[in-house]
Amino acid sequence: MKFSFVRIVALACVLLGAFGSAFAQARLPRFIEIGTAGTGGAYYPIGIAMAEILTQKLKIQATAQVTGGAVENIRLIQEGSVKIALTTTANAYRGLMGLPPFTKPNPKVSGLFSNLTQGVYHIAVRENSGIKTLQDLKGKRVSLGPQGGLGVELSNYVFTAAGFSISDVRATFLSYEESATMMDDGNLDAVVIQTALPNPALRQLQSTGKKFNIISLPANVIQKVSSDHPYFEAFTIPPSMYNTAGEIYTLNGTNMAIIDKDLPEDVVYQIMKALMEDIDKIRASQPAARGFNLEKAAIMPIPLHPGAERYYREHKAIK
């Protein structure tokens, strides 16, 4: 009798373990949407790589969604339209806290990983546009990137520091890809792009022999913006990046991935594990992501999701 009882208990433990494992697996959502930006930016190919990893490793349907970019992605996480999104560290913090440009806190925003890429501010101009300096943009046809993207916000800071405003240019709000095409066709004079290096839309123009210039920001504008908004730093684009005549002086910010705080810890742990086990695929998806690594991924200005934190602690990325 005692032997039979022990066998029954042992069998029960095995079954409970199996059911527990199945239950944890069942908690994975069937669909995971990843908010990126326009197809001509760096977020989109990174989002595709992440979606492919999650689909393959977790046996779910993960998709990369085209969105308005870093600012809009905060709202999409909050309203539940996406479960994961790419944004900047600046917008993640301000979105969580409800600081401008956000009108209220977004408490569903939590951290997945950071230091993914550097988002660099570009002002590309048609070769024969007559635009040589920042001041020359006044009165010109300028696409500021997708509405809700960081390019619009940063342009506001840059233009204000230079003594004018967005209302002083003939602004439109188009995807980077569409903006570059319209500039090449002569329908735009300049395009603002906030993205990792190199920007795919500009590289596409370059590969077909199309001519454009990139203008530098004045030193006093860089100093003013980085002082007032410390998430942005001075950055230099090397001449080799776009075959420019010299170095381009501008601003940059760090990009990161955020995740819905309401997702269970076990689910986010599995997401982190899948992504980090195939980190080379993320690195290969965009040249600017080549330096992405686990050691710096947990450094961010917002709280980590408990599932992500658990993964980092297990791998000694945080203490």
ABEGO torsion letter per residue (X at the ends): XAAAAAAAAAAAAAAAAAAAAAAAAAABBABBBBBBBBAABAAAAAAAAAAAAAAAAAGBBBBBBBBAEAAAAAAAAAAGABABBBBBAAAAAAAAAGBOABABBBAABBBABBGABBBBBBBBBBAAAGBABAAAABGBBBBAEBBGBAAAAAAAAAAAAAGBBAAABBBBBBBAAAAAAAAAAGABABBBBBBBOBBAAAAAAAAAGBBBBBBBBBAAAAAAAAAABAABBBBBBBAAAAGBABBBBBBBBBBBBBBBAABBAAAAAAAAAAAAAAAAAAAAABAAAAABBAAAAABBABBBBAAAAAAAAAAGABX
